[in-house]
């Protein structure tokens, strides 16, 4: 692996763009290869074994692109596959998504926190471990955001349908004094405007993407793999197993600052 090689990022769809946003901000010299498995999105309702199979295939593709580090920018894929990915590719540094229970529990003044995630994440070991380790003495409310991923994929994150689904998930939390809301799916940061309309300042939103980007930087530093090209400008390769035009549209909508340094290709 060379410092000039790309960082690999993958998700079931466009949700991982919220992680790419943090990575591009923190590591502006790094090339990135992003894979959206849009043809098989969403991952949340799928069996863990199926998500693992998908993840192994995508990692093999990213390694064929000589990626030096891989970010599993999907909470469901992290829950289903991160342990096996590390066993299968022991020389590859991986960064996964972990529900940010710890900072939410530490910051909560009401001692009541909420987790908005997919069913696959809520049923996974990582969430169970994080809850047991960091949420002692804290009331944890969970809600599976069924249908939210699909709305984000369709570019309808600010639609009345999204607002109605979110209200169903969040109103019980607000009624029970939840003041910290953990976004346990990388698609959900794109719902921030709708969440804030419902919360009206009563809940802080905890997005784990900046912490993921920071961990990626730490691992690259430890392995002397940070891009050191003075004045280097990153380039971003996007691949989709589904609609390339949809991925490009969402990238331009949410990360317009990258648009002049991007390429798009069907996976």
URUR-V792445 format. One line per field, one symbol per residue. burial: 1 if it has 9 or more other ideal C-beta (glycine too) atoms within 8 Angstrom, else 0. Layout:
BEGIN
burial = ???
END
This chain:
BEGIN
burial = 001011111111111111111111011011111111110111110101001101110110111011111111111111111101110010011111101111011011000111111111110101100110011001011011100111111011100011101110111111010111111111111110011101100010111111011111101110101110000001111111110101111111011001100101000
END
